[in-house]
């Protein structure tokens, strides 16, 4: 019984941490107005790739996504359209490591939660 309670506590802690990261990342995404160009699902009218597309390309490669948001890595999605995003990177280039992690977690969370 004691092992079960420890396991349940650990599982609940992990779920809470994931929820907190997703929530914090979503707040950052919204506060930077990223939703203006990045829709949740693929949409031909959207300016940038959807959150779904971002998640497909960067899930498991969050470190590369963080480097991109820092302005230190090239995009792996639609590099020919990067000129549209480039001026917006000034918003993300000076975030804290925790903010980068939360935003990357949120941007890839669509596929984590399926």
C-alpha positions as CSV (number, residue, x, y, z in Angstrom):
1,X,0.0,0.0,0.0
2,X,2.8,2.4,0.9
3,X,4.5,1.8,-2.6
4,X,1.2,2.5,-4.3
5,X,0.8,5.8,-2.4
6,X,4.3,6.8,-3.3
7,X,3.7,5.9,-6.9
8,X,0.4,7.8,-6.9
9,X,2.1,10.9,-5.4
10,X,4.9,10.8,-8.0
11,X,2.4,10.4,-10.8
12,X,0.3,13.3,-9.5
13,X,3.4,15.4,-9.2
14,X,4.4,14.7,-12.8
15,X,0.9,15.4,-14.1
16,X,0.9,18.7,-12.1
17,X,4.3,19.7,-13.5
18,X,3.2,19.0,-17.0
19,X,0.0,21.0,-16.5
20,X,2.0,23.9,-15.0
21,X,4.4,23.9,-18.0
22,X,1.6,23.7,-20.5
23,X,-0.3,26.5,-18.7
24,X,2.8,28.7,-18.4
25,X,3.7,28.1,-22.0
26,X,0.2,29.0,-23.2
27,X,0.4,32.2,-21.2
28,X,3.7,33.1,-22.9
29,X,2.3,32.2,-26.3
30,X,-0.7,34.4,-25.7
31,X,1.1,37.3,-24.1
32,X,3.5,37.5,-27.1
33,X,0.5,37.4,-29.5
34,X,1.9,34.4,-31.3
35,X,-1.7,33.2,-32.0
36,X,-2.0,36.0,-34.6
37,X,0.1,33.9,-37.0
38,X,0.0,30.4,-35.5
39,X,-3.4,28.7,-35.4
40,X,-4.0,25.6,-33.4
41,X,-4.7,23.4,-36.5
42,X,-3.6,23.7,-40.1
43,X,-5.3,26.5,-41.9
44,X,-4.4,27.7,-45.4
45,X,-5.1,31.3,-44.3
46,X,-2.6,31.3,-41.4
47,X,0.6,33.2,-41.8
48,X,2.8,30.7,-39.9
49,X,2.8,27.0,-39.3
50,X,0.1,25.7,-37.0
51,X,0.7,24.5,-33.5
52,X,-0.1,21.0,-34.8
53,X,2.7,21.3,-37.5
54,X,5.1,22.8,-35.0
55,X,4.5,19.9,-32.6
56,X,5.0,17.3,-35.4
57,X,8.3,18.7,-36.3
58,X,9.7,19.6,-32.9
59,X,8.3,16.9,-30.5
60,X,11.4,15.2,-29.2
61,X,13.6,18.0,-30.5
62,X,12.5,20.7,-28.0
63,X,16.2,21.8,-27.6
64,X,16.3,22.8,-31.3
65,X,13.0,24.6,-30.9
66,X,14.5,26.6,-28.0
67,X,17.6,27.4,-30.1
68,X,15.3,28.6,-32.9
69,X,13.4,30.8,-30.4
70,X,16.7,32.2,-29.2
71,X,17.6,33.1,-32.8
72,X,20.5,30.6,-32.8
73,X,19.1,27.9,-35.1
74,X,17.5,27.9,-38.5
75,X,13.9,26.9,-38.9
76,X,13.0,23.4,-39.9
77,X,9.5,24.3,-41.0
78,X,9.1,26.4,-44.1
79,X,12.6,28.0,-44.1
80,X,11.7,29.9,-47.2
81,X,9.0,31.8,-45.2
82,X,11.3,32.6,-42.3
83,X,11.5,36.2,-43.3
84,X,8.0,36.6,-41.9
85,X,8.9,35.3,-38.5
86,X,12.4,36.8,-38.2
87,X,11.3,40.2,-37.0
88,X,9.1,38.6,-34.4
89,X,12.0,36.7,-32.8
90,X,13.0,39.8,-30.8
91,X,10.1,38.9,-28.5
92,X,11.6,35.5,-27.7
93,X,15.3,36.1,-27.8
94,X,15.6,37.4,-24.3
95,X,13.4,35.0,-22.3
96,X,14.6,33.0,-19.3
97,X,15.4,29.3,-19.7
98,X,12.3,28.4,-17.8
99,X,10.2,30.5,-20.2
100,X,11.8,28.8,-23.2
101,X,11.1,25.4,-21.7
102,X,7.5,26.2,-20.9
103,X,6.9,27.7,-24.4
104,X,8.6,24.7,-26.1
105,X,6.5,22.3,-23.9
106,X,3.3,24.1,-24.9
107,X,4.2,24.2,-28.6
108,X,4.7,20.5,-28.6
109,X,1.9,19.6,-26.2
110,X,-0.7,18.9,-28.9
111,X,0.9,15.5,-29.6
112,X,1.9,14.8,-26.0
113,X,-1.8,14.8,-25.0
114,X,-3.1,12.5,-27.7
